[in-house]
């Protein structure tokens, strides 16, 4: 039996010693960012992605080993543990197989089979199974015993059948074979619940739907489960040769799964006296003992795989959003749009400190347009504002136009306006954190502060919001919430530590995400900073209450002290590795201050010359790279998108119009782009590039500024089809393709209901896309007529295949 480390090593394609080292570090309390950055010699350079996978698998396999031991103890107590069974349990590689092996020994309620055994019917069952030449009724006569509840032949044979059914249905090898066969061959069928056609219209694409179970993509599977959970869809897994209702007829051939059971137990209709009885027992075993549990299990497998993929999509989008380009330390005005309630204005200085706020009413019903521009110009001039950050909620485009008029009226202010996602801003506004920071400030103004700050530094501001509320997920409310939270927390931790944190300016939420720290230690750091002034060195962190040596080891490398006593404190070089830099200084006779930033000089140095027993080539190489540009930010350069003037609503869009937009969400079937019309458009995966694209993230990520062309606008359903292949033309798509591919495309058009008017709610972005779904029309009705949007996407996919 392989050890946990060996199994994980095989899965990751690395050596067992690397995994063993990582496991030892994790068990000792080290964090993934710390291990990935500062323990490369021990782990052989495992990166954070590999370490996160390792950490998750380690949790699963340890839980499995605990369950394995409990099962062994249970069977051992029953005195039924054979060497062969013990070996099989020890070698089981999945929880499912482990439970299959345990099934015959698992304590259960008193079953019909147990009652039959107590009535002495087991010899009858075994006799008929092992010698089918004997007549069932004749043999059963000898087992009639009224005192034991067996009053006639029928009761005796029914009891014998229950015994065999239980035995047949608890064979681990057979169950695994049946499970694999069904997963590989069966199709999932969805039908609308009678009378729910109108109320469940949003699931209309699934009212008559069928697709191979193992081929259903994540987003489609979650849509199907949502439809079932909301009472609109019925999901089944029909098997060829199986009747819909009633006990299967004794005259029909065995279906594939029944045949597998019969073959496994060498049961066949050969004209012998007990053959028909045994074959019927097989049918009963399948229908009443195996079928239901496998159906539940297969649907659960589909759901779990769909949830895993959806969580992966969410985590990748969150990573891209958190690591979006920061505008930097520039005075910024946040505008939280609104109509009747007015536009909330918050001005923050270059450090993010709130310095002024107001509420203006440029829109109906007050229409104070000129007055609003005048007040905004006054605030901009007063505080030296450089950037206007506009939330993308209700009245966003109208407020964007107001900002445009402000810029035109006052070119001397040299302003730049940017529309940002305000998803989660209201969550922050109403949080305890915001209340503590701004106890006397109106909740709506707090939202404007968040909108301003998230432009300056998305990472620093978004860490204040629960990751699930940021709104870049795919069916995020339908997945395992504990797994989602754990995964997203890991993403936030990795992003924060990849960038690093200025210990003298960071907020408590940001500090709490640093390797080795928590909310309590973060509060202690800020309290110490408030009482004693700025930190002048990393070493001062040791004076913070509860900041012990282990914490210092885990956190120090990710905490930056800018303009401190030691220039290395502003870098990602860990204090434990300062002696390496001292050796470099000693050998080159160049002080650290003179060495830092001298790229040509540093690139002449050879890492091998400065290694020792503790720090090898990987660490020394990282140190030299950091000396080239200490504390460098790994995030991209700040760029903005310019929304087209006069394009504010869906009705303003024209076919073949070229627009600039911002990628808000990336899914497995394409990317959603904010083009400034309160409804994101979809660039299907087939329209992302002129070359084949397997994963949309190969081309785009959340936050990217892209140019797109409008292919089609579906006003009734509020769907917009876009392409990033600017040579495409909507004329080339309309009316092309047969109904079959058109139907695929119609489903592929999908939509993310990212209604910006709802962006202020906790469930700011709710994706209900059914992209890429191959609809199979009902045989009794003709295929529906293709829409222009469906035709466009059908042709897009067809052209993609040609390319």
C-alpha positions in Angstrom: 0.0 0.0 0.0 1.4 3.4 -1.0 1.8 6.1 1.6 -0.2 9.3 1.4 3.0 11.2 0.3 3.6 8.6 -2.5 0.0 8.8 -3.8 0.1 12.6 -3.9 3.5 12.6 -5.5 2.1 10.3 -8.3 -0.9 12.7 -8.8 1.3 15.8 -9.0 4.0 14.1 -11.0 6.7 15.0 -8.5 9.0 13.0 -6.1 7.7 11.6 -2.8 10.4 13.4 -0.9 9.1 16.8 -2.1 5.6 15.9 -0.9 7.0 14.6 2.4 8.9 17.9 3.0 5.8 20.0 2.2 3.6 17.9 4.4 6.0 18.3 7.3 6.1 22.1 6.8 2.3 22.3 6.7 2.0 20.2 9.8 4.4 22.5 11.5 2.1 25.4 10.8 3.8 26.9 7.7 1.5 28.5 5.2 1.4 27.8 1.5 2.7 31.2 0.5 5.7 30.9 2.9 6.5 27.4 1.7 6.3 28.3 -2.0 8.4 31.4 -1.6 11.0 30.6 1.1 11.3 26.8 1.3 12.1 25.9 -2.3 15.2 23.9 -1.4 13.1 21.6 0.9 10.2 21.1 -1.5 12.2 21.0 -4.7 10.5 24.2 -5.9 6.8 23.2 -5.6 4.8 26.3 -6.5 1.7 27.6 -4.8 -0.7 25.9 -7.2 0.9 22.5 -6.6 1.0 23.2 -2.9 -2.7 24.1 -2.8 -3.6 20.9 -4.6 -1.3 19.0 -2.2 -3.0 20.6 0.8 -6.5 19.7 -0.5 -5.5 16.1 -1.3 -3.8 15.7 2.0 -7.0 16.6 3.8 -9.0 14.2 1.7 -6.6 11.2 2.1 -6.2 11.8 5.8 -10.0 11.8 6.2 -10.1 8.6 4.1 -7.5 7.0 6.3 -9.4 7.8 9.4 -12.5 6.3 7.8 -10.5 3.2 6.7 -9.3 2.6 10.3 -12.9 3.0 11.6 -14.1 0.4 9.1 -11.4 -2.0 9.9 -12.1 -1.7 13.6 -15.9 -2.2 13.0 -15.4 -5.4 10.9 -12.7 -6.6 13.4 -15.2 -6.3 16.3 -17.7 -8.4 14.3 -14.9 -11.0 13.9 -15.4 -11.1 10.2 -12.1 -9.5 9.1 -10.2 -11.8 6.8 -6.7 -11.2 5.5 -8.1 -10.8 2.0 -10.7 -8.3 3.1 -8.2 -6.3 5.1 -5.9 -6.1 2.2 -8.7 -4.9 -0.1 -9.7 -2.2 2.4 -6.1 -1.0 2.8 -5.7 -0.8 -1.0 -9.0 1.1 -1.6 -8.1 4.4 -3.4 -11.4 6.2 -3.1 -14.0 6.8 -0.4 -16.7 5.3 -2.7 -14.8 2.0 -3.1 -14.1 1.9 0.6 -17.8 2.2 1.4 -18.6 -0.5 -1.2 -16.3 -2.9 0.7 -17.8 -2.0 4.0 -21.4 -2.3 2.8 -22.0 -6.0 3.6 -20.6 -5.4 7.2 -22.1 -2.1 7.9 -24.5 -2.1 10.8 -28.0 -1.5 9.4 -31.6 -1.6 10.4 -33.2 -5.0 10.5 -33.7 -5.8 6.8 -36.1 -8.3 5.1 -33.0 -10.4 4.3 -32.0 -10.5 8.0 -35.6 -11.5 8.9 -35.5 -14.2 6.3 -32.2 -15.6 7.6 -33.6 -15.6 11.1 -36.5 -17.7 9.7 -34.0 -20.2 8.4 -34.3 -19.5 4.7 -30.7 -19.0 3.8 -30.1 -22.6 2.9 -33.1 -22.4 0.5 -31.6 -19.3 -1.2 -28.1 -20.9 -1.5 -29.6 -24.2 -2.7 -31.5 -22.6 -5.6 -28.6 -20.4 -6.6 -26.0 -23.2 -6.5 -28.2 -25.8 -8.1 -30.7 -24.2 -10.5 -31.9 -27.6 -11.6 -34.0 -27.9 -8.5 -37.6 -26.8 -8.6 -38.1 -23.7 -6.3 -41.5 -24.6 -5.1 -40.6 -28.2 -4.3 -37.5 -27.2 -2.3 -39.4 -24.3 -0.6 -42.0 -26.8 0.8 -39.4 -28.0 3.2 -38.9 -24.5 4.7 -42.5 -23.7 5.6 -42.6 -23.0 9.4 -45.5 -21.0 10.7 -43.8 -20.5 14.0 -41.0 -18.5 12.2 -43.5 -16.6 10.1 -43.1 -18.7 6.9 -46.7 -19.9 6.3 -46.5 -20.9 2.7 -44.2 -21.5 -0.3 -44.6 -17.9 -1.6 -43.3 -16.5 1.7 -40.4 -18.9 1.7 -39.3 -18.0 -1.8 -39.8 -14.3 -1.2 -37.5 -14.5 1.8 -34.9 -16.5 -0.1 -35.0 -13.9 -2.9 -34.4 -11.1 -0.3 -31.4 -12.9 0.9 -29.9 -13.2 -2.5 -30.8 -9.6 -3.5 -28.9 -8.3 -0.5 -25.9 -10.5 -1.3 -25.9 -9.6 -5.0 -26.2 -5.8 -4.3 -23.3 -5.7 -1.8 -20.5 -6.9 -4.0 -17.9 -4.1 -4.3 -16.4 -5.3 -7.6 -19.8 -5.6 -9.2 -21.0 -2.2 -7.9 -17.8 -0.6 -9.3 -18.4 -2.2 -12.7 -22.0 -1.1 -12.8 -21.1 2.4 -11.7 -18.4 2.8 -14.4 -20.7 1.4 -17.1 -23.5 3.8 -16.2 -21.2 6.8 -16.0 -19.7 6.0 -19.4 -22.9 5.2 -21.3 -26.1 6.7 -19.7 -27.7 9.9 -20.7 -29.3 12.4 -18.3 -32.8 13.4 -19.3 -34.7 16.6 -18.2 -38.4 17.2 -18.6 -40.5 20.1 -17.4 -42.8 19.5 -14.5 -46.4 19.6 -15.7 -48.0 23.0 -15.3 -44.6 24.7 -14.6 -43.9 25.8 -18.2 -44.7 29.5 -17.6 -43.2 29.9 -14.2 -40.1 28.0 -15.2 -39.6 29.8 -18.5 -35.9 30.6 -17.7 -35.2 26.9 -17.8 -37.1 26.4 -21.2 -33.9 25.1 -22.9 -34.1 22.1 -20.6 -37.9 21.3 -20.9 -37.0 18.4 -23.3 -33.3 17.8 -22.9 -30.9 14.8 -23.1 -27.1 14.6 -23.0 -24.5 11.9 -22.1 -24.0 12.2 -18.3 -20.2 12.4 -18.4 -20.2 15.1 -21.1 -22.3 17.7 -19.3 -20.2 20.7 -18.5 -20.2 22.4 -15.1 -22.4 25.4 -15.9 -25.1 23.2 -17.6 -25.1 20.7 -14.8 -25.6 23.4 -12.2 -28.4 24.9 -14.2 -30.2 21.5 -14.4 -29.8 21.0 -10.6 -31.1 24.5 -10.0 -34.1 23.9 -12.2 -34.8 20.7 -10.3 -34.4 22.3 -6.9 -36.7 25.1 -7.8 -39.4 22.6 -8.8 -39.4 23.2 -12.6 -37.5 20.2 -13.9 -37.5 16.4 -13.4 -34.1 14.7 -13.9 -33.9 11.0 -14.7 -31.2 8.6 -15.9 -33.1 6.2 -18.3 -31.4 3.0 -19.2 -32.1 1.3 -22.6 -34.4 -1.8 -22.2 -35.8 -0.6 -18.9 -39.5 0.0 -18.3 -40.7 3.2 -16.8 -43.1 1.8 -14.2 -43.9 -1.5 -12.5 -41.9 -4.6 -11.9 -40.0 -5.5 -15.1 -41.7 -8.1 -17.3 -40.3 -11.6 -17.0 -40.6 -11.9 -20.8 -38.3 -9.1 -21.8 -34.5 -9.5 -22.2 -32.3 -8.3 -19.3 -31.1 -4.8 -19.7 -27.3 -4.2 -19.8 -26.9 -3.7 -16.0 -29.1 -6.7 -15.2 -27.1 -8.8 -17.6 -23.9 -7.7 -15.8 -25.3 -8.8 -12.5 -26.5 -12.1 -13.9 -23.1 -12.7 -15.6 -21.2 -11.9 -12.4 -23.2 -14.5 -10.5 -23.3 -17.0 -13.4 -27.1 -16.9 -13.7 -28.7 -17.6 -17.1 -31.9 -18.9 -18.6 -31.0 -22.4 -19.7 -34.3 -24.1 -19.2 -33.5 -25.4 -15.7 -36.2 -25.4 -13.0 -34.9 -22.4 -11.0 -33.5 -20.3 -13.8 -36.6 -18.1 -14.3 -36.8 -17.5 -10.5 -33.1 -16.6 -10.4 -33.3 -14.3 -13.4 -36.3 -12.5 -11.8 -34.2 -12.2 -8.6 -31.6 -10.4 -10.7 -34.2 -8.0 -12.0 -35.4 -7.3 -8.5 -31.9 -6.8 -7.3 -31.3 -4.2 -10.0 -34.6 -2.4 -9.6 -35.0 -2.3 -5.9 -31.5 -2.7 -4.4 -29.0 -1.1 -6.9 -30.7 1.2 -9.3 -31.8 3.9 -6.9 -28.6 4.2 -5.0 -26.5 4.3 -8.2 -28.8 7.0 -9.6 -28.3 9.1 -6.5 -24.6 8.4 -6.5 -24.1 9.3 -10.2 -26.0 12.6 -9.9 -24.0 13.4 -6.8 -20.8 12.7 -8.8 -22.0 15.0 -11.6 -22.9 17.7 -9.1 -19.6 17.4 -7.2 -17.5 17.6 -10.4 -19.6 20.5 -11.6 -19.2 22.3 -8.3 -15.4 21.7 -8.3 -15.2 23.2 -11.8 -17.4 26.2 -10.9 -15.3 26.9 -7.8 -12.2 26.7 -10.0 -13.7 29.2 -12.4 -14.6 31.5 -9.5 -11.2 31.3 -7.9 -9.4 32.0 -11.2 -11.7 35.1 -11.8 -11.2 36.2 -8.2 -7.4 35.9 -8.6 -7.5 38.0 -11.8 -9.7 40.6 -10.1 -7.6 40.9 -7.0 -4.4 41.2 -9.0 -5.9 43.8 -11.4 -3.7 46.8 -12.1 -3.9 49.4 -9.3 -4.1 53.1 -10.2 -1.7 53.8 -7.4 -1.4 56.6 -4.9 -3.4 59.3 -6.6 -6.2 61.4 -5.1 -9.5 59.8 -6.3 -13.2 60.8 -6.3 -15.6 57.9 -5.9 -19.1 58.4 -7.4 -21.8 55.9 -6.3 -24.5 56.5 -8.9 -28.2 56.9 -8.1 -31.3 58.6 -9.6 -33.9 59.7 -7.0 -31.5 59.3 -4.1 -28.7 61.2 -5.8 -25.1 60.4 -6.6 -23.0 59.9 -3.5 -19.5 61.5 -3.7 -16.4 60.6 -1.7 -13.0 62.1 -2.1 -10.0 60.1 -0.8 -6.4 61.3 -0.8 -3.5 59.4 -2.3 -3.3 57.1 0.8 -7.0 56.3 0.6 -8.0 58.5 3.5 -11.5 60.1 3.2 -11.1 63.9 3.0 -14.5 65.1 1.8 -17.9 63.8 0.8 -21.2 65.1 -0.7 -24.4 64.1 -2.4 -25.4 65.6 -5.8 -28.7 65.3 -7.7 -27.9 65.6 -11.4 -30.5 63.2 -12.6 -34.3 63.2 -12.5 -36.4 64.2 -10.7 -34.2 67.1 -9.5 -32.0 67.5 -12.7 -29.4 69.6 -11.0 -26.9 69.0 -13.8 -25.0 72.3 -13.9 -24.9 72.6 -10.1 -23.5 69.1 -9.8 -20.7 69.8 -12.2 -19.8 73.0 -10.3 -19.7 71.2 -7.0 -17.6 68.3 -8.4 -15.2 70.8 -10.0 -14.8 72.6 -6.7 -14.0 69.3 -4.8 -11.6 68.2 -7.5 -9.7 71.5 -7.4 -9.7 71.6 -3.6 -8.2 68.2 -3.1 -6.1 67.7 -6.2 -8.2 64.8 -7.5 -6.7 63.0 -10.5 -9.2 60.1 -11.0 -12.9 59.8 -11.1 -14.1 56.3 -10.1 -17.7 55.6 -11.1 -19.7 52.6 -9.9 -21.4 50.5 -12.5 -24.8 50.3 -10.8 -28.1 52.1 -11.5 -27.5 55.4 -13.3 -23.9 54.5 -14.0 -23.9 55.6 -17.7 -25.8 58.8 -16.8 -23.2 59.6 -14.2 -20.4 58.7 -16.6 -21.8 61.2 -19.0 -21.9 63.8 -16.1 -18.2 63.1 -15.5 -17.5 63.5 -19.2 -19.2 66.9 -19.2 -17.1 67.8 -16.1 -13.9 66.9 -18.0 -15.0 68.9 -21.1 -16.0 72.0 -19.0 -12.7 71.9 -17.0 -9.9 70.5 -19.1 -7.4 72.3 -16.8 -8.3 69.7 -14.1 -6.7 66.9 -16.2 -9.1 64.3 -15.0 -9.5 60.7 -16.0 -12.7 58.8 -15.5 -13.1 55.0 -15.1 -16.2 52.9 -14.5 -15.5 50.2 -11.9 -17.5 47.2 -10.7 -19.2 48.1 -7.4 -20.1 44.5 -6.7 -19.8 44.0 -2.9 -19.5 47.7 -2.1 -22.8 47.6 -0.3 -21.7 44.6 1.7 -18.6 46.5 2.8 -20.8 49.6 3.5 -23.0 47.8 6.0 -20.2 45.8 7.6 -18.8 46.1 11.1 -15.5 47.0 9.6 -16.9 50.0 7.7 -18.9 51.1 10.8 -15.8 51.0 12.9 -13.9 53.0 10.3 -16.6 55.5 9.6 -19.0 55.5 12.5 -20.6 58.8 11.7 -20.8 58.4 7.9 -23.9 57.4 6.0 -23.9 53.9 4.6 -24.2 55.1 1.1 -21.2 57.4 1.4 -19.2 54.5 2.7 -20.0 52.7 -0.6 -18.6 55.7 -2.5 -15.4 55.5 -0.5 -15.0 51.8 -1.4 -15.6 52.6 -5.1 -12.8 55.2 -4.9 -10.4 53.0 -3.1 -10.9 49.9 -5.3 -9.6 52.0 -8.2 -6.5 53.0 -6.3 -5.7 49.5 -5.1 -8.2 46.7 -5.9 -6.5 44.2 -3.7 -6.3 46.3 -0.6 -10.0 47.2 -0.9 -11.5 43.9 -2.0 -10.0 42.0 0.9 -12.4 43.8 3.1 -15.3 42.0 1.4 -16.3 38.4 1.7 -15.0 36.8 -1.5 -18.4 35.3 -2.4 -19.9 38.8 -2.5 -17.4 40.1 -5.1 -19.5 38.5 -7.8 -17.2 36.8 -10.3 -18.6 33.3 -9.8 -20.5 30.8 -11.9 -23.6 29.5 -10.0 -21.7 30.4 -6.8 -24.8 30.0 -4.6 -25.4 26.4 -5.8 -22.0 25.0 -4.9 -20.6 23.6 -1.6 -20.2 26.7 0.4 -17.6 25.5 2.8 -15.4 24.3 -0.1 -16.0 27.6 -1.9 -15.1 29.6 1.1 -11.9 27.6 1.8 -10.8 27.9 -1.9 -11.5 31.6 -2.2 -9.8 32.3 1.1 -6.7 30.5 -0.2 -6.9 32.7 -3.4 -7.0 35.9 -1.3 -4.1 34.7 0.8 -2.0 33.9 -2.2 -2.8 37.2 -3.9 -2.0 39.3 -0.9 1.3 37.6 -0.3 2.3 37.6 -3.9 2.0 41.4 -3.9 3.3 42.0 -0.3 2.0 44.5 2.3 3.3 47.8 3.5 3.1 47.3 7.2 2.9 51.1 7.9 -0.2 51.7 5.7 -2.1 48.4 5.5 -5.5 48.0 7.0 -6.4 45.3 9.5 -8.3 43.2 6.8 -5.2 43.3 4.5 -2.8 42.5 7.3 -4.9 39.6 8.5 -4.4 37.9 5.1 -0.6 37.9 5.4 1.1 34.6 5.9 1.1 33.7 9.6 -1.2 36.5 10.7 -4.8 36.6 11.8 -7.3 39.3 12.6 -6.1 39.5 16.2 -2.4 39.9 15.3 -3.4 42.4 12.6 -5.2 44.5 15.2 -2.2 44.4 17.4 0.1 45.6 14.6 -2.2 48.6 13.8 -2.6 49.4 17.6 1.2 49.3 18.0 1.6 51.5 14.9 -0.9 54.0 16.2 0.8 54.1 19.6 4.5 54.1 18.7 4.5 55.5 15.2 5.6 53.9 11.9 7.8 50.8 11.9 11.3 51.6 10.9 12.4 48.0 10.5 11.0 44.6 10.3 12.8 43.7 13.5 10.4 46.1 15.3 7.6 43.6 14.6 9.0 41.4 17.4 7.8 44.1 19.8 4.2 43.7 18.8 2.2 41.7 21.4 1.8 38.0 20.5 4.1 38.4 17.6 6.4 35.4 18.3 9.3 33.9 16.5 7.1 31.5 14.5 4.9 34.3 13.4 7.9 36.4 12.5 9.3 33.6 10.4 6.0 33.1 8.5 5.1 36.8 8.0 8.2 39.0 7.9 9.1 38.3 4.2 5.7 39.5 3.1 5.6 42.7 5.2 7.3 45.7 3.7 8.9 48.6 5.6 9.4 51.3 3.0 12.1 53.9 3.6 13.2 52.0 6.7 16.6 51.6 8.3 17.5 48.6 6.1 16.7 48.8 2.4 16.1 45.1 2.3 13.1 45.5 4.6 11.3 47.0 1.6 11.9 43.9 -0.5 10.7 40.3 -0.4 14.0 39.1 0.8 13.3 37.3 4.1 15.3 38.5 7.1 16.6 35.0 7.6 18.4 35.4 4.2 20.0 38.7 5.0 23.3 36.9 5.6 23.3 35.9 2.0 23.1 39.5 0.9 25.9 40.3 3.4 28.1 37.7 1.7 27.3 39.3 -1.7 28.2 42.8 -0.2 31.4 41.4 1.3 32.5 39.7 -1.9 31.6 42.6 -4.3 32.6 45.4 -1.9 29.4 47.2 -2.9 26.9 48.5 -0.2 23.4 47.2 -0.5 22.0 50.7 -1.3 24.4 51.0 -4.2 23.7 47.5 -5.4 19.9 47.7 -5.4 18.5 48.4 -8.8 21.8 48.0 -10.7 20.5 45.4 -13.1 23.5 45.0 -15.2 25.8 44.5 -12.2 23.5 42.0 -10.4 23.0 39.9 -13.6 26.8 39.4 -13.7 26.6 37.6 -10.3 26.4 33.8 -10.2 24.0 32.4 -7.6 26.2 29.3 -7.1 28.9 31.4 -5.6 26.7 32.4 -2.6 25.0 29.2 -1.6 25.5 27.5 1.8 24.0 24.6 3.7 20.7 26.5 4.3 20.2 28.5 1.1 20.6 26.9 -2.2 20.5 28.1 -5.8 16.7 28.7 -5.9 16.7 31.0 -2.9 19.9 32.9 -4.0 18.5 33.3 -7.5 15.3 34.8 -6.0 17.4 37.2 -3.9 19.3 38.4 -6.9 16.1 38.9 -8.9 14.6 40.9 -6.0 17.7 43.1 -5.7 17.2 44.1 -9.3 13.9 45.7 -8.4 13.1 45.4 -4.7 9.4 45.3 -3.7 8.2 45.2 -7.3 4.5 44.8 -7.8 3.6 41.8 -9.9 0.4 43.4 -11.1 0.1 44.8 -14.6 0.3 48.4 -15.6 -2.9 50.4 -15.0 -5.0 50.9 -18.2 -8.6 52.1 -18.7 -11.4 51.4 -21.1 -13.2 54.2 -22.9 -16.9 53.6 -23.3 -18.4 54.9 -26.5 -20.3 58.1 -26.3 -24.1 57.8 -26.9 -24.1 54.0 -26.1 -25.8 53.7 -22.8 -28.5 51.1 -23.2 -29.1 47.9 -25.1 -31.2 49.8 -27.6 -28.2 52.0 -28.5 -26.2 49.0 -29.7 -25.9 48.6 -33.5 -24.8 45.5 -35.4 -21.1 45.4 -36.3 -20.5 48.3 -33.8 -16.9 48.2 -32.4 -16.6 49.0 -28.8 -14.1 49.0 -26.0 -15.0 47.2 -22.8 -13.8 45.5 -19.6 -13.9 41.7 -19.1 -16.0 41.2 -16.0 -16.2 37.4 -15.8 -14.6 34.4 -17.6 -16.4 31.1 -17.8 -15.7 27.8 -19.5 -17.8 28.8 -22.5 -16.5 32.4 -23.0 -16.1 35.8 -21.5 -18.5 38.5 -20.4 -17.6 42.0 -21.2 -19.0 45.3 -19.7 -19.5 47.6 -22.7 -21.4 50.2 -20.7 -25.0 49.3 -21.3 -25.9 47.8 -17.9 -25.8 44.3 -19.4 -22.6 42.4 -20.1 -22.2 40.9 -23.5 -21.0 37.4 -24.2 -17.9 36.6 -26.3 -18.4 32.9 -27.0 -15.3 30.8 -26.7 -15.4 30.3 -30.5 -15.2 34.1 -31.0 -12.3 34.9 -28.7 -9.6 34.4 -31.2 -8.9 33.4 -34.8 -7.2 30.3 -33.5 -8.6 27.4 -31.5 -9.2 28.2 -27.9 -9.5 25.3 -25.4 -9.7 27.5 -22.3 -11.0 31.2 -22.5 -8.4 32.1 -19.8 -5.7 31.5 -22.4 -7.0 34.7 -24.1 -8.6 36.9 -21.5 -8.9 37.4 -17.8 -11.2 39.4 -15.5 -10.2 43.1 -15.7 -8.7 43.0 -19.2 -9.6 45.9 -21.5 -10.6 44.5 -24.9 -12.1 45.6 -28.2 -15.3 43.8 -29.3 -17.7 43.9 -32.2 -21.5 43.5 -31.7 -22.9 40.5 -33.5 -26.5 40.5 -32.3 -28.7 42.1 -29.6 -31.7 40.2 -28.2 -33.6 42.9 -26.5 -36.5 40.7 -25.0 -34.0 38.4 -23.3 -31.4 41.2 -22.7 -28.6 39.2 -24.4 -25.7 40.6 -26.3 -23.5 38.5 -28.6 -20.0 39.9 -29.2 -16.8 38.8 -30.9 -13.2 39.8 -30.4 -12.4 38.9 -34.0 -12.9 42.3 -35.4 -12.9 41.1 -39.0 -16.1 39.1 -38.3 -19.4 40.5 -39.6 -22.9 39.8 -38.4 -24.0 39.4 -42.0 -21.8 36.4 -42.4 -23.7 34.6 -39.6 -27.4 35.3 -40.1 -29.4 32.4 -41.3 -26.4 30.0 -41.6 -26.3 26.4 -40.5 -29.0 23.8 -40.0 -31.4 23.7 -37.1 -29.2 21.3 -35.1 -26.1 23.6 -34.8 -28.3 26.6 -34.5 -30.0 25.0 -31.5 -26.6 24.4 -30.0 -25.7 28.0 -30.5 -28.9 29.3 -29.1 -28.1 27.6 -25.9 -24.5 28.7 -26.3 -25.6 32.3 -26.4 -26.2 32.0 -22.7 -26.4 35.1 -20.5 -24.9 36.2 -17.3 -27.6 38.2 -15.5 -25.1 40.8 -14.3 -27.7 43.4 -13.9 -25.7 46.4 -12.6 -28.8 47.8 -11.1 -28.7 44.9 -8.7 -24.9 45.2 -8.1 -25.5 46.7 -4.6 -27.1 43.6 -3.3 -25.1 40.8 -1.6 -25.9 38.5 -4.6 -24.5 41.2 -6.9 -23.9 39.0 -9.9 -26.0 35.9 -10.6 -25.0 33.8 -13.5 -27.7 31.7 -15.0 -25.9 30.9 -18.2 -26.7 27.7 -20.1 -24.0 28.2 -22.7 -23.2 25.6 -25.2 -26.2 23.3 -24.4 -27.0 20.9 -27.2 -30.8 20.8 -27.1 -32.5 17.7 -28.5 -35.9 18.8 -29.8 -38.9 16.6 -28.9 -39.8 14.1 -31.6 -43.4 15.1 -31.4 -42.7 18.7 -32.3 -40.6 20.5 -34.9 -37.4 22.1 -33.9 -37.9 25.8 -33.0 -37.0 28.4 -35.5 -33.4 29.8 -35.1 -33.0 33.3 -33.7 -30.5 35.7 -35.2 -28.4 35.5 -32.1 -28.4 31.7 -32.3 -27.4 31.8 -36.0 -24.6 34.2 -35.2 -23.1 32.0 -32.6 -23.7 28.9 -34.6 -21.6 30.4 -37.5 -19.0 31.6 -35.0 -18.5 28.0 -33.8 -18.5 26.7 -37.4 -15.9 29.2 -38.5 -13.8 28.4 -35.5 -13.8 24.7 -36.5 -12.7 25.7 -40.1 -9.8 27.7 -38.7 
